[in-house]
Amino acid sequence: MFDAQPWLITAAPVPAVDHRWRSPLPFDPVFLEAPDHWPTAAPVENAASALSPLGLMGETPTRPAASIYDPPEGPDDAPASPGLDLVLVIDTSPSMTAWYPAANAITACLRDLPHFHSVQVIEMRNRRPASSDDLFHPTDRQTLQAERFSPDRSKITLVLTDGVGAAWKRCLLWPDLYQWATSHTVAILHVLPHHHWSLSGIPAQPMQLRAVHEWCPNGQLETAPTEHDSTAQAGAADAQDQSVVIPVLEIRKRWLDQWTRLLLTDFLVHQQALTVTALAPPTAVVPAPARAQDDAPNASQLIAEFHTTAPEHAFSLAILLAVAPLNRFVMQLIATELAPAATTRDLSAVLTSGLLVSLEPSIGVANDYGKITFDFLPEVRQNLLAIGESSQTRRAIALLDTYLGAYAPALQGISERMRQPTVQALPAINEHTAPYLEIEHSLLTALSGETTAHRSVAATLRARLDST
């Protein structure tokens, strides 16, 4: 069952929609996809299943929307004019890179729904924003702030996120959400299951909501108290002129069914929702006392803490990832081939584990598939490799040689160098190869218990790296 397990989307919807029904839309992926010859994960569930309730939104006087795949009615099969414009905002915080394949599939599915006149995708720059002004390009802000694009069409804004980045932790997006929600319909699509939302920066609460009319802006939603309401929540619900509520949805059919019912009927509907105000909370936060330098956790402590709290399969995946130069393509390659039981949520857990840092700018080669965008904190890689089994380490090395050697020349032949290490076989050290040779040194060290050659070559490589 789709609702019984963490969702994972890896494919566009089928069957394809007849594009005679609407204006042509681009179907290029939002984010670069892995090379065609790389293995990809098998889909757990098609995105069309989860997003199908949105197909009921396009009801127009000339064409009632019963199904997203129903053909247009009428004696001459004349297409109905779609009545909705959709803006999809995709969070691009470092942890969201694990969800880029899902974001591509969600975008393809939304573009394939015949009831949207347009689907515009905007990336939220949520890596190291200093303020809310840094989150969007000025031209994107104009699109986001528009009440609607045509007097004949309603507008919907959906925000796809895991709620982990700085914009959520520091409430930088609150003023934007407030402005959008006072003029049109807004909702947040949360990639994590509801029981993990407490780990994110989106403090959603259960509410009873009612729309005063179809497609009403969030600012016009009526709220009713629930048995879970606290006094503070009830007070916030009464101050409708100072706050608005934003429904927060899991990407599951039953959650989107409920939201669709809210928008198309006058029923009270149970929703998880975020309350935002026109002003972001004060950004000046009194920091917690910093650890003394000698009390800072070392690599072993960080790994032990992650092992204790990590989801199932996430810790095993972290050990496998210690073999490789990391970017999102390599992470997904290793997860697919060597950890098929791991979900996208497990990869997301590794990215938010505190074991990794995001490298900006990236290092290594210039191409997207071979460059290094994430790295482990000092000594973490070596400690993880020491925990792993040498057989699994060698399998991961073989993947790098097979699939990544063409994009990172320093990795070509690494499988043979690990089997029979010699100083003569080491690649020359320069600014492009050094990051990969640092990882090769860690691998030689991890395998140094097998032969004296591994220890000898590791020592020579270390000396060469230190001298450059």
Protein Blocks (a to p, Z undefined) as FASTA:
>chain_A
ZZlpccddfbdcdddddfklpccddfbdfbdcddfklccdddfbdfklmmmmmmmmmgcf
klccfbfkbccedjklpacddfbdcdddddfbfklmmmmmmmmmmmmmmmmpmkbfbdcd
ddddffbccbfklmpcfklmmmmmpmbfbfkbccddddddehlammlmnommmmmmmmmm
mmmccddddfbdfklmmmpccdcdddddddfbghiafklpccdddfkbcfklmmmmmmmm
lpccdddddddfklmmmmmmmmmmccdcddddddddfbdcdfbdcddddddfklpccfkl
mmmmmmmmpcehklmmmmmmmmpccdfklmmmmmmmmmmmbcfklmmmmmmnopaccddd
dehjfbfklpcfbdcdehklmmmmmmpcfklmmmmmmmmmmmmmmmmmmlgoklmmmmmg
cfklpccddfklmmmmmmmmmmmmmmmmmpmklmmmmmmmmmmmmmZZ
